[in-house]
Amino acid sequence: MSYAIIQLVGKQFRVEEGKTFTTDRITDKEIGDSFKVTDVLLVADEKSSTVGTPIVKGAEVTLKLIENGRGEKLRVVKYKSKSRYRKITGHKQHESTLEVVKIKA
């Protein structure tokens, strides 16, 4: 079981080959596109691990964009006591689902 820690859209993710994960919306790619991430902070397998300073040289992770969607709804409540003021709104964050195709150390 090899895994890597990558930096994507300003956040860090622990990824494994064949697994999917969600992140903030990636707008410059189309669904089905594959792209490579070179901001790899750590690469590890059962026997050894390589930690970058801050990035592992020569390492890259290939990702595939599966879908763009929206996350689950959050309720935002504004309330002021003693004045009968209540306001409830909702928010859904835009998300992208990515699949890890390959981890190259």
DAHUPE-V750222 format. One record per helix or strand. SS is the DSSP state (@ for helix, = for strand). FROM is the first residue (numbers start at 1). LEN is the number of residues. Records with the same first field share a line. If there is no record, write none. Layout:
SS: FROM-LEN  FROM-LEN
This chain:
=: 3-6  11-6  20-5  34-4  40-5  49-3  60-11  74-7  85-7  94-11
